[in-house]
Amino acid sequence: MEAEATDEALISCICDGDRGALGCLFRRYARVVRGVAYRVLRDASEADDLLQDIFLLVHRLCATFDSSKGSARFWMLQMTYRRAISRRRYLTSRHFYTHVDLDQAADRLGDVPSKSANGNSLDGNLERKQAWDTWLAELSENQRQTLHLLFFEGYTFEEIASKTGQTVGNARNHYYRGLQKLRKQISAGKLPGKEAV
């Protein structure tokens, strides 16, 4: 019976406490909702989490659905898009997307030997440290300080601005410019004593 019901009728049943109606709506739209979430968030786990959140919201907010303003499908997808944008902003502010690039920096150093002939990794570690020092030397003092406070000490942009006597806008600018320079250095594979690839 529920399989033939309209989306709007299912929403009404959900408001009446029908869990089967919620399950039917989930089966209809889970793939579409997850697709929208993934396109915005670009992370499978985050998209899966948002999918669950959206159907919990449908259950909780079903009484606010107004069919005169649009279809149930439109209502759910609009909610998905707004939540996904909000989540992406939050993840971006927490460096969810940028930290991956820096974590992959060690992989970019693939031509630096991790162990010397006698099995000691000291030489490889020393070369990696020299590479990082070389890359950091390319940054301005403000950029180095901002990245250090953000990544290693966990300060927010507001706290960095207060600590360094700058505006929040300047702190953000130093962060983004510094990160951009680091990325260029890493992607160029510029190592001490070697030509850029």
N, C-alpha and C positions, 0 to 999 in steps of 0.2 A: 504494500500500500504506500509506504513512504517513498519507495523508489520512483513512483509516478508523480508524487507531489511536487508542486512548484517550490522554488527556493523560498519564496515569501511565505508559503504555507508551512514549510519546515521551520522557518524562523519563529513563526507563531507557536508551533508545537514546542520548540525549544523554550520559549517563554513560559509554557505550561509545564515545564519540567520533563519533557520527553527526551531522554538520552539517545534513543534510537534515531530521532530526527537529527541530532547533532552528529551522530556517526554517519548518517546518510549524507549530510552536507559536507562533512570531512572527506568522504570518499569522492564526492563530486569535484571538490575544489582544492584538495591538498596539493596536487601536482602544480596547479596554476599558481597558488599562493606561494609555494616553495620556490617556483621559478622566478616570480617577482622579487622575493626576498633575496635569492641568490644573485640576481642581476645587480641589485643595489649593494649587497654586502660583500660579494665575491669571496665567500667562505662557506663551505658546506655545513659545518657545525653551527655556525651562527644562523644560517638559513633554516636549519632543522629546528633550532630553538625558537626562532621567530614564528615558524609554522605552528608550533604548539601554543605559543602565546596568543596568536591570532584567534585560534578556535576557543581558547579559554575566554578571550575577550568577547567573541560572538556569544558564548554562553552567558557571560556576565552582563553584556550590554544589549542583549536582544530586544529589550523593551524600548531602547532608543531608536531602533530601526524605523525609518519612515519611508514607506514605499512611494509616497508622492514625490520624494526627492531623488529617486533612482531605484534601480534594481538591487536585489540582495547581493548579487555578484559584484556590482559596482561598489556597494557599501563595503564589502569585505576586501576587495582589491585596493580601494582607497585607504582603508585602515592599514592594510599590509604595507603599502607604499610609504605612508606617513611614518609608521613605526620603523620601517627599514631605514629611512633617511635619518630619523632621530638616532637609531642605534649606530648607524655608520658615523655620524658626527661624534657620538660618544667614543666609539672605538678609535676614531682618528685622534681625538683629544688625548687618548691613553696610549697613542703610538702603536696601536695594534697592527697597522699596515706598514709603518716605517721600520719597526724593529726587525722584521723579517729580512729586509735588505742588509742590515748591519750584521745579523746573525749569519748570513750567507757569505760574509766577507772572508771567512776562513777558507771556504771552498774556492774562492777566487785566487787564493794563494797556493793553488795546486802545484805550481812548479817550484815552490819552496820545499826542500826536503824536510820531512818531519823527523827523520832520524839520520844521524850520520852513519858512516860505514861501520863503526864499532857499536852501533845500537844506542848511542846516547842521543837523546832528543834535544839537548841543550843548544846545539848549533841552529836547529830548525826553529826553536822557540826564540832565539836571539834574533834571527832574521825576521821573524814575524813581528816582534816588538819593534825592530828598526823600521819595518814597513809602516806600522801604525804611527810611529813617531814622525816619519816622513810625511804621511798624510795629514796628521794633525798640525804639523808645522806650516802647512799651506793655508790653514785657517787663521782668521784674525783672533786676537786675544778675546774679544767679546764672543765670537762664535765658539771658541774652545770652552770658555767659561760656561756659556749657556748650555751647550751639549753635556758638559760634565755635570752641572747641577741638575739637569733634567734626567739624564740616563743613569747616573751613578749615585746621586743623592736623593732622587725622587721629588724634586721641587716642581711645583706648577709654574706656569708662565707668570702668574700674578706674584708668586713668592720670589721668583727669579728677578722680576722687575723691581720689587721692593728691596731685595738684597743688593742688587747692582746699581740702584738709583736711576733706573731707566723706565721708560713707559712699557706697558704690556706689549704694545705694537712693536717696539724695538726688540724686545726679547723674542717675540715670535719671528721677526725678520732675521735676527741672528741665528735662530734655530734652523729656519728653512734654508737660508743661504749656506750655513755650515754643513747641513745635511746634503745639500746639492753638491757642494764641493767634494765631500767625502765620497759620494756615489760616483762622481766622475773619476776620482782617483782609483777607486776600487774597480770600476768597470774597465778602466784603461790598463789595469794590472801593473801599475807603476810601482816598481820595487826598488829599493835602494841598490845602486850599482848596476841596474839593468835598464835597457831601453824599454819604453812603453810598447806594448804589443799592438 
